[in-house]
C-alpha cells in the first residue's frame, strides 16, 4: 500500500485483534506513527476482548495479567479518555475478578457520575461471580 493513514492502521490493528493475533496487533500499534482516540479504543477493547477469543480459561489466566497491564498502561497514555475506553478497563477489572479495584478505579475517573457506569458495575460483578459459581 503506497500510503498508510490512521484509518488504514486502525483497520489493520482491529483486524489482527479480531482474528486473535494479539502480538501482531500490539506490534503494529507500537509502530504506528500517529495514534488517535480510536486507536486507543481499538487496542484497549482488543486486549479486553482477548479473553473471549482465546477460549480456554486456563490459557487466558496465564496471560490475563500481562494483557490487562498493557491495556491499563495504554489507557493512562491516552491524550483524552472517553466512556468507551473507561468502560473497557472497568469491565476488564471485573472480568478478572478485581471488583474492588474496579470500584476504586471508577472512583478516580472524571466520568464516575455517569449513571450507566454505576449501574453496570454491580450487574457485571454479579454476572461474573455467578459464572464462576456455575463452573
N, C-alpha and C positions, 0 to 999 in steps of 0.2 A: 504494500500500500504506500503510495508516494507521500501522502500527507496524513498524519495522525493528529486528531484533535481530541478534546476532552471527552466528547461523545464516543469516539472510537475506543479510547482507553477504557472508559466506564463500561461499555458494552462487552469488551473482551474480559475484563475483570469479573463482571457479573456472570458471564458465560462459564468461566472457569469455576466460580463458586457453585453455580447451579449443577455443574457436572461432577462435582466432588474433587476438583483439582485445586485444593486449598493452597498448597505451597506455591503453585504456579500463579495463582491469583495474588498472593501476597508479594511474590517476586515482582510481578508486573506493577502492583501498587507502588512498590518502593522505587521502581524505575520511572514511574510517571512524572513528567516534568511539572505539570500544573494541576493540582488537585482542587476540586470544588466540594461543596457540601454534599452533592450527590455521590461523589466518590467515597466519602467517608460513610455515608449511609449504606452504600453497597458493601463496603468492607465489613462494617460492624454487623449488618444483617447477615452477611455471608458467614462470618465467624460464629454467630449465634445459631444460624441455621445448620451448621455443620453437625450438630448433634443428631438431627433427624436424618441427614444424608448418609452418615456413616452407618447408621443402623444399629449394629450390635453395641449395647451399652458398655460392655467391658472394654471394647476398643476405644469408645469415646472417653470413658473415665480416665484412661491413661493420658489423653490429650486435652481434656477439657480445661484444665488449669492453664496450660500454655496458651490455648486459643482465647480464653477469656481474658487473660492478662494482656494479650495483644490487642483485643478489642477495646479494653478499658484504656490502654495506652493511646490508641488511635482516637478514642472519644476525647481524651484530655487534650490532644494535639489540635483538635478541630478549631478552626478560627471562629466559627459560630455553630452553636448546637441547636438542635430542634427537637420537638417532641418525639419524632420517629426514632432518632438515634438514642435519645434518653430512654425511651420505652424498650428498645432492643437491649440495652445494658441492663435495665431493670429486670426484664424477663430472663435474661441470661443468668443473673444472680439467683433468681428464684428457681429456675430450672436446675441449677447446680446445687440446690438445697441451702442457699445462703439467704434465707428470708430476712433475718435480722440485718444483714449487710445491705440488702436491697432497700429496706426501710431507711437505714442510715444514709445511704446514697441518695435516695429520693429527698430526704430532708435537706440536703445540701444544695439541691438544684433550684434554679430560678423558676422552673415550671411546676414546682410542687403544689401550687394552688390550682392546677388544672384538675378538675374533678374526675375525669375519666382515668387518670393515672392512679388516683387514690382508690377509686372503685376497683380497678383492675388488679391492684396488688393483692388484696386478700383472696380474690377468686383464683388467681393464678397460683398462689401459695397453697390454697386448699386443694386445687386440682392436682398440683404436684405431689402433695402429701398423700392424697387418695390413690394416685397412680402407683406410688411406691408401696403403699399398703397392699395393693392388689397383685403385686409381683410375687 
